[in-house]
Amino acid sequence: MSLIEIIISLFVLLGGFLSLLGAIGMIRFPDVYGRLHAATKSATLGVILIMTATFLFFLLYEQLFVAKILLTIIFVFLTAPVAGLMMSRSAYRIGVPLWEHSIQDDLKAKMEKDKKKSRAKS
């Protein structure tokens, strides 16, 4: 087994492990916000690592430069965290409650300030 095979295998295993952690986090976390965090952070990195391993395999063993895989990596890297952020902000805006043991609510002050600004404009 060559060093390249070991590196590609490690990328695939680590990517699979991070995707598994994201799936477990979606089951175990108590509220929507924690579940979205698990889905977007660890699963995104897991997919990127698996796609990187795929790109390296085709590049080094098949001597094919597959630009579609690189575009997939960039697309996932840019869109998945933004989609998670937008879903969590939407959930917060419609009133989905935080976990009862949550200590800090950083978005509450900003939302109250925005409500005051919109009332002043009316």
Salt bridges, closest charged atoms under 4 A:
ASP114 OD2 - LYS110 NZ 3.17
